[in-house]
Amino acid sequence: MAKIEVSYTDYLKETNKILGHGGLLLASVDVQGNPNAMTIGWGTIGIIWGKPVFTVLVRPSRYTYGLIETIGDFTVNVPTPELAEKVLYFGTVSGRDQDKFKTKGFTATPGRKVKSPIIEECAIHYECRVVHKNDVIPEELADEIHNSAYRQGDFHKIYFGEILAVYADDDAKKKLV
């Protein structure tokens, strides 16, 4: 199916709904061109420095962390409800151990403006170039967040990705209902 270019604001409602209920797929690539993806349930889209930005959080212990650090870009892919089981799998298995794309039958399609691939089977794709990154500072966190999200440590790196391109299936709204 053809992917059509859209504005980063066209699917904010759908993207945020799925982010909070099942998760999105953050894709990256290694220097040899091998794709990887992980499930994310935290992130936000907004305007920072006059640019549209997708902010995502990745723990340093995750395989994806090293890929983003090396390549400097990522894609965020919005799955349809039918992909829920696969999205769950991508959040529980490491790309260090296996090729999740091959295992679950996903297609890594080259990004249009970034090195990282999109996941063809998803309905919406955000291509992002890292323009800033910060570590979560434990001493600055509210106690309830520190105690609930970081009991084991492993504090996230926050990546600010300038949204360079957004495209979607032409029937994405129907697929995401």
Secondary structure, DSSP 8 states (H G I E B T S, - for coil): --EEE--TTTTHHHHHHHHHTT-EEEEEE-TT--EEEEEE--EEEEEETTEEEEEEEE-TTSHHHHHHHHH-EEEEEE--GGGHHHHHHHTTS-TTTS-HHHHHT--EE--SSSSS-EETTSSEEEEEEEEEEEE--GGGS-HHHHHHH-TT----EEEEEEEEEEEEETTHHHHT-
